[in-house]
Amino acid sequence: MQPRARAPIERIGLTVLREIVEAIVTGEYPPDAPMPTESVLSEQFGVSRTVVRESMKRLQEKGLVTVAQGRGTSINPRTSWNVLDPLVIEALVQNDETLKVLDDLSATRASLEAEMASAAARNRDDHGIETLREALAVMTETISDSAAFREADVRFHHAVMALSGNALAENIARVLLGHALGSDRFTGHDPAHSFELTLSEHERIADAIAAGEHDAAHSAMHSHIVDSWERRREPEID
């Protein structure tokens, strides 16, 4: 009988790291409190102290903890966290029972993408406009297919981001949008005719960008993101 294959150390370390990140995000390990010692965490997760030590280093890189020689490890306040880190934002969104994180995420997206739409109207070119129109055409064709429609919707937003010429803003916006789409509570429910409304909002954005009307593009994008989230938003969990 061959021995059971063991999971690679990297996978074990990532599992431990993900669980500790979630424990910090949910308040199991509260801010300004000391982390359990290496020996306690090692026993709790059934891993070596080396794995725990490496996890502490990565938590510190994400701004979640401070490791002080001789004083142990303490949890940092939320204002110190790197909320754009994939593991951190994933844990925040997945444990967003009051929808506060998704509300804030949508408001941030609205402001950021509105500025990018305005820049896109200033930087427009034939290729960029064609890409927007192609995404709109797919949205129109797939309006009865929610998965395909949403995929084309995302493609439209990515096209606006690219046309803005702001690589830093595009990177941040893609992170926000990508992790939001991974949450069932963000996609929410689709009221009657919501896709038709979404399509018309995208058409207004594209028309404003194509016409070079940067103020109108800004307003149309901001309104679209805010209004579409309100349409999908489900009641808070009591």
TAJODA-V691648 format. One line per field, one symbol per residue. phi: phi as a letter, one per 30 degrees, with the letter a starting at -180 (. if undefined). psi: psi as a letter, one per 20 degrees, with the letter a starting at -180 (. if undefined). burial: 1 if it has 24 or more other ideal C-beta (glycine too) atoms within 12 Angstrom, else 0. Layout:
BEGIN
phi->???
psi->???
burial->???
END
This chain:
BEGIN
phi->.ddddcdeedddddddedddedddddiecdeicddededddeddcibdddddddddddddddidbbcceicicbdddedcdddcdeddddddddcddcidddddddddeeddddddddddddcebdddddddddddddeddcdcceddddddededddddedddicddddddddddddddddcddddhbcdeiddddddddddddddddddidddddddddddddddddddddceddd
psi->pqqppqqqhhhghhgggghgghhghijhnqqjqqqqrghghghgikrrhgggghhhghhhhijhrpoppijapqpqqhiiqniipghghghgghkmhijgghghgghggggghghhhghhhhjqrggghhgghggggggghkijngghghghgghgghggghhhjnhghggghhgggghgiiphhghbqorpjhhgggghghhhggggghijnhghgggggggggghhghhhpqqqp.
burial->0000000000001001111111111000100000110100100010100011111101110111111000001111000010111011111111110010111011011101111111111101000110111011011100100000110111111111111101001101111111111010111100000110011011111101110001011111111111111011100000
END
